[in-house]
Amino acid sequence: MNVSSSSSAGESPIAEATPLSLCSREPRVPADRLVAEMVPPPRFDSVRFGTYIPDPNQPSQTEAVHVLESFAAGLGGAQAAGSGRRGFFGLGRPKAPKTPAGPRGVYLDGGYGVGKTHLLASLWHATPAEPSLKAFGTFVELTNLVGALGFQQTVQTLSGHRLLCIDEFELDDPGDTVLVSTLLGKLVDAGVALAATSNTLPGKLGEGRFAAADFLREIQGLSAHFRPLRIDGEDYRHRGLPEAPAPFDDEQVTRAAQETAGASLDDFPRLLEHLARVHPSRYGALTDGVTAVCLTDVRPVPDQSTALRLVVLADRLYDREVPVLASGLPFDQLFSEEMLKGGYRKKYFRAISRLTALARDAKDLVRTA
């Protein structure tokens, strides 16, 4: 709602927007939206193989681009790309082409920050099929889809696809891993091509940056369908934490929220409590229409469950390129030393990196005069 302050003669009215509040939102996401949104997020909407800049000191990066380009080109065939959009649940879709001999999937095997998601999204874009016949989502989004539709309906929904890309395949939940592995087995039988990246198993984080052996073991009978594609590069552990910009004060953050159309304004501890009441599958919908997230009183997260929910929110904000303006502590102090040394440290490093980038994007929201 927009409100205008009263002004005396000769003065220009100052238009201010009453900020939104994420804490007041409890979105309900229909199943068809979950399917329709299985495309690369806005941040990766324009990436292509041609925009990936390989490190000249890492020949595996250039090799990965060539292999993935060939993989995408090989996914053409009988399933006509111009056959028109069909229903969300696969009704009327032509049967996917028969699986050829050899691997029908690729696993992008590399450390943090080497561009795996960029390459995965580029593969999705390069695959010769209309968007309704290829899907892109995180492991969490895929498990949420199964929860919303049921296992059999999810199989039917995705069986007509030519390609399924899974970013950040979670290896730290045995139950979900078995569930998704079973689903992928059904899709492989239907002729769907697969591509995946994964998070390293928590117990393996200190033992090496690559997770191919863990991934292939955890997906059990599916390993023969995947070709591991190693992508070398600088490991995130050697980069250190990104230096977060200094926070603003409460008054600056509140004023910026009032002056920015579509901005939200929330107390950080209260937002963390609210996230516990909203399923992570709805965090994207939680930020629908929000142009900037303004937070007051940022402080360290109190426990691991809260921290993991914050990681999901940070991912959704980063995907949607929503700037984050905050008061309190800088984002590189969100997680305790114990958390940063524990099994989920990779997720926490990613959240710090992404929130820091969004904080830099938000600097221009503050009036300097």
Protein Blocks (a to p, Z undefined) as FASTA:
>chain_A
ZZdddddehiacddddddddfklpccdddfklmmmmmccdfklmmgcfklpccdfklmkl
mmmmmmmmmmmmmmgcjbdfknopadfkopoiacdddddedjfbdcddddehilmmmmmm
mmmmmpgcdfklcccddfklmmmmmmmnopklmmmmmmmpmbdcdehiafkbmklmmmmm
mmmmmmmmnopacdddddddfklmmnojbfklmmmmmnmmmmmmpccdddddddfklnop
adddddddfklmmmmmmmmghiacddfklmmmmmmmpcfklmmmmmgoiabdcdehiacd
fbfklmmmmmmmmmmmmmnopacddehjdfklmpcfklmmmmklmmmmmmmmmmmmmmmm
mmmmpcfZZ
